Amino acid sequence: MNLGDVQKTFKQVYQQGGIKHFYKGGLIAIIGSGPAFSLYLTSYKYFKMQLGNKIESKLLLHLSCGLLAETVSGVLWLPIDVVKERLQVQKRFGYHNYSGSIDAVLQIVKKEGVLGLYRGFGATLGFFGPYSALYFASFEYLKEQTNNNALLSSLGAFIFSSILTQPLSVSKMRIQIQSRKMLENQTGEGLFNYKNQLHGIWRILIDEGIQALFRGYVMRCLYAGSLTIFNMTFEECSKFLQNKYLCYMLSSIFVLLFQYPHITMSNTLTLYYNPLSMPSRAVLTLLTLGNIPHTAKVVDLQKQENLTPEFTAINPCQGLPALDDDGFKLFESHAILRYIVNKYQLHDFYPKDPQEIAKVECYLDWHHTGTKLVSKFVFDHIIGPKMMGKPAPPDFEAKEKEMESILQFIEYVFLGQGKFKYVQNQPKMTIADLALIFELQMLFGFNYSFDKFPGLKNYVQHMSQVPQIKQANQAFYGMIKNAPLNDFVKALVQ
């Protein structure tokens, strides 16, 4: 997300609910943040005083005190975050029905116990602990170098610690999604299959490149920069207020007025999907490729969650994917793909020229009566009989011949006899490619080699190696990787 994206999102959220829309869950934060901030800085100063004579290295002292302060203040911080985040997303998720902050606390304690207010403490500490340690260590160092200039010291410390811990932030967020929305497949693995934060960082680096570890940095700058404002406010308050705890409280409330809009802006779009749904993966991949802030909510088809009244209100057809853009509901994958590229002006994935647009649209319209028959063949003759106990249709050879005629048409027409890198000879991957590739990959489950269509085989190979497509396919690959696979398919699903 760049600065332009932030401005667009800010405008969108304001139009949807006015200023108050930015401060959902603010009451509980205002009540708790003052004491939490007070405990945070008081703990830091306390540990610094207690350990000052025991740890000779200033760097190690400040690192240790920052980490300890974060741990202690988490006792107050985490319940605030749990309540605040549930209030902010309950409309989009539909998981809760809290009337306000106090009601949320009471319901959580009643249904989940007091420990329900401390969900995710380990993951939170795993990220904020190193951040606080690095922040205070660099803050103290910069104060010495700048003759106690609190503004420059705090700003420099924030930039330094944020850059170093951003990969932890990205990994932590994915692990939290994984733990909440575990999708069990035949291998018992989760959505991202990250064992811990370091393993998550390593997998992101290998699968998506180093730039993926720094996604969302602009938004985090706007959010975490409030710590700089806090320090400045505290410094100013302390000049005319003798009570330092009152300074902490006033500074905390002031920070919230700045900080809260950026929390609320972070996710305004919710995608309802299933990782085994091909159209779902196409939309999810576009959101990932376009760096669009979103919340991805898994709909369990085995539990028939798509048939519930709540989901039917989003998609009357009860299919996947479906989109809820803060009240604007949309279904049909191609409509969703078009909506996303137009709303966020993702011209890399959708051309501007009318003739080129028509070419992309030509494939998208043909897709439903053409390519969809390929995945239908796999479902009817492979997935249905082998995994769901459904009887196999008797016309296997005729349907296989029909399926291969479609593959031949795709190669000859849409891929220019195999000479085009992307559908309709577009210079870059478009939403037409996203619609196509996930359907073709269903043939992996059929152990299809694509040898009859070398141009199509090359297309499948290079598209399957796109990191975001590989990531979207994790659940599908986990389902088929233990089946007998030819060398071509095996190399792609590893």
C-alpha positions, -999 to 999 in steps of 0.1 A, spaced: 0 0 0 15 33 -10 5 68 1 -20 72 -27 -38 40 -15 -39 54 20 -55 86 8 -81 67 -13 -90 44 17 -92 73 41 -117 90 17 -137 58 12 -140 52 50 -151 88 56 -178 86 29 -191 54 44 -195 65 80 -181 100 86 -155 107 113 -171 84 138 -164 55 115 -127 58 122 -131 53 159 -150 20 163 -141 5 197 -126 38 208 -142 38 243 -124 8 256 -91 20 242 -95 54 258 -104 38 292 -75 14 291 -48 31 271 -40 57 296 -31 31 324 -15 9 298 8 36 285 15 46 320 24 11 329 45 8 298 68 38 304 68 34 342 79 -2 337 106 8 314 119 34 338 116 10 367 135 -18 350 161 7 338 167 19 374 168 -17 388 191 -31 362 212 -1 356 239 -12 380 237 -49 369 240 -46 332 271 -27 320 263 -24 283 239 4 277 226 -12 245 218 -45 263 202 -25 292 179 -6 270 170 -37 249 162 -57 280 142 -29 296 121 -23 265 113 -60 262 104 -63 298 82 -31 297 63 -45 267 57 -78 285 44 -61 317 22 -36 298 7 -64 277 -14 -73 308 -34 -42 300 -28 -37 263 -39 -71 251 -75 -70 264 -79 -36 249 -67 -49 215 -89 -79 217 -120 -59 224 -111 -31 200 -104 -54 171 -136 -75 175 -157 -43 176 -140 -31 145 -145 -62 124 -178 -77 138 -198 -61 110 -178 -76 83 -172 -110 99 -205 -115 115 -189 -135 143 -200 -113 172 -229 -91 181 -215 -66 207 -234 -34 214 -203 -17 227 -170 -20 245 -184 -29 279 -208 -55 264 -179 -70 245 -159 -74 277 -188 -90 295 -196 -114 266 -160 -125 261 -155 -132 298 -188 -151 300 -183 -172 269 -145 -176 269 -134 -168 304 -109 -142 314 -82 -158 292 -104 -149 262 -92 -114 267 -56 -125 262 -58 -144 230 -27 -141 209 -4 -130 237 25 -150 225 23 -138 189 18 -102 201 48 -103 223 68 -120 196 64 -89 175 60 -60 198 87 -73 222 115 -69 197 100 -37 184 99 -21 219 134 -34 227 149 -19 195 129 13 199 141 21 233 177 11 226 179 33 196 159 61 213 183 63 242 213 62 218 199 90 196 191 112 226 228 111 235 238 119 199 213 147 194 217 165 228 184 152 241 163 162 211 133 141 218 116 147 184 145 136 163 154 107 187 119 93 188 114 97 150 147 81 142 141 52 167 107 46 152 120 44 116 149 21 126 128 -3 147 99 -4 123 121 -13 93 138 -41 113 106 -56 127 83 -52 96 90 -88 85 79 -100 120 47 -80 115 39 -96 82 47 -131 94 27 -125 127 -4 -114 108 -4 -145 86 1 -168 115 -28 -152 133 -50 -157 102 -37 -193 100 -45 -201 137 -80 -186 135 -90 -200 102 -72 -233 101 -82 -252 70 -75 -288 76 -67 -309 46 -55 -344 41 -20 -336 54 -34 -318 85 -16 -286 75 -28 -251 78 -35 -223 54 0 -209 53 18 -239 70 41 -215 90 55 -233 121 65 -200 138 74 -164 129 109 -172 117 97 -200 95 70 -177 82 96 -150 73 117 -177 55 88 -190 35 76 -155 24 112 -147 14 115 -179 -7 80 -179 -22 73 -142 -27 106 -123 -25 120 -98 -1 95 -71 -11 67 -92 4 82 -89 38 76 -51 38 40 -50 26 19 -25 45 49 -5 57 33 28 49 2 20 69 24 8 98 43 41 97 11 60 101 0 37 129 33 32 149 43 69 143 19 76 171 46 66 196 66 96 184 35 118 190 32 102 225 67 111 234 64 146 222 31 151 240 46 137 272 76 160 269 53 191 265 29 180 293 58 174 317 69 210 313 38 223 332 24 192 349 42 178 380 23 145 380 40 123 354 11 98 355 -13 125 345 11 133 316 10 97 305 -28 97 306 -32 129 286 -6 118 261 -23 85 256 -57 100 248 -41 125 224 -23 97 206 -56 77 202 -71 106 182 -43 102 157 -38 65 159 -73 51 156 -82 62 120 -52 42 107 -64 11 126 -98 13 111 -86 20 76 -65 -12 75 -92 -35 63 -123 -22 45 -128 -52 21 -138 -87 31 -135 -117 7 -155 -148 15 -137 -177 -1 -126 -213 1 -90 -223 -7 -102 -252 -28 -124 -230 -50 -107 -221 -83 -126 -187 -87 -118 -179 -50 -81 -184 -56 -83 -161 -87 -98 -133 -67 -75 -139 -37 -44 -138 -59 -55 -105 -75 -59 -89 -41 -24 -102 -32 -8 -91 -64 -24 -57 -62 -14 -53 -25 -50 -45 -17 -58 -44 21 -84 -70 28 -98 -96 52 -100 -132 38 -127 -152 55 -128 -190 48 -163 -204 42 -163 -241 51 -183 -259 24 -183 -292 43 -201 -276 72 -224 -259 46 -215 -224 59 -224 -211 25 -260 -221 31 -265 -201 63 -288 -171 63 -259 -148 71 -239 -159 40 -270 -160 18 -275 -123 26 -241 -117 10 -246 -141 -19 -281 -153 -27 -266 -179 -50 -247 -193 -20 -216 -198 -41 -180 -187 -37 -163 -162 -38 -183 -133 -25 -172 -98 -16 -184 -74 11 -168 -40 6 -180 -25 39 -217 -29 30 -214 -32 -8 -220 -69 -16 -210 -86 -48 -208 -122 -61 -196 -139 -93 -159 -141 -95 -155 -123 -128 -177 -94 -116 -155 -93 -84 -123 -93 -105 -136 -64 -127 -147 -45 -96 -113 -47 -79 -92 -37 -110 -115 -8 -117 -119 4 -81 -82 2 -73 -71 11 -109 -50 -20 -113 -41 -13 -149 -13 -38 -148 -40 -65 -147 -66 -49 -169 -58 -29 -200 -69 7 -208 -73 5 -246 -109 -4 -256 -98 -31 -281 -75 -47 -256 -102 -46 -230 -125 -63 -255 -100 -91 -260 -97 -98 -222 -135 -96 -219 -139 -120 -248 -120 -147 -229 -138 -140 -197 -172 -144 -214 -161 -176 -231 -146 -190 -199 -180 -201 -185 -190 -223 -214 -154 -233 -223 -127 -236 -197 -152 -245 -169 -159 -278 -187 -122 -288 -180 -126 -285 -142 -160 -301 -144 -145 -331 -161 -119 -334 -133 -146 -331 -106 -170 -355 -123 -145 -382 -130 -118 -378 -104 -127 -357 -73 -163 -368 -71 -157 -406 -73 -124 -408 -54 -129 -382 -27 -166 -378 -23 -179 -413 -31 -200 -401 -60 -206 -425 -89 -184 -418 -120 -203 -409 -152 -202 -437 -178 -190 -415 -207 -153 -410 -196 -137 -413 -231 -162 -390 -247 -158 -363 -220 -120 -366 -221 -121 -360 -258 -143 -330 -253 -120 -317 -225 -90 -320 -248 -108 -302 -276 -112 -273 -252 -75 -273 -243 -66 -273 -280 -89 -243 -286 -73 -224 -257 -39 -231 -270 -47 -223 -306 -70 -192 -301 -63 -176 -268 -26 -184 -266 -19 -179 -304 -9 -215 -311 12 -214 -280 32 -183 -290 16 -160 -265 29 -157 -229 -4 -144 -216 -41 -148 -227 -49 -128 -259 -12 -117 -262 -14 -92 -235 19 -77 -224 13 -86 -188 -8 -110 -168 -44 -100 -166 -75 -111 -148 -82 -134 -178 -50 -153 -169 -61 -156 -133 -95 -170 -143 -78 -195 -166 -48 -208 -147 -66 -221 -116 -91 -241 -138 -62 -256 -158 -44 -266 -127 -73 -288 -117 -59 -312 -142 -30 -318 -118 -54 -339 -98 -60 -360 -130 -22 -363 -133 -24 -348 -167 9 -341 -184 -2 -315 -211 22 -332 -235 -3 -331 -263 -3 -293 -261 33 -280 -257 23 -243 -259 -3 -247 -232 21 -267 -211 46 -239 -212 18 -215 -202 8 -236 -172 44 -240 -162 53 -203 -161 20 -192 -146 22 -219 -118 56 -205 -108 41 -171 -99 47 -168 -61 12 -155 -54 -4 -183 -74 17 -209 -56 6 -194 -23 -31 -195 -32 -27 -231 -42 -12 -244 -9 -44 -262 2 -50 -277 -32 -14 -288 -35 -16 -303 0 -46 -323 -11 -29 -339 -42 8 -340 -34 6 -375 -20 -12 -389 -50 7 -405 -79 20 -375 -100 40 -373 -132 73 -354 -132 58 -322 -147 31 -319 -121 53 -330 -92 78 -303 -99 51 -276 -99 34 -287 -66 65 -290 -45 
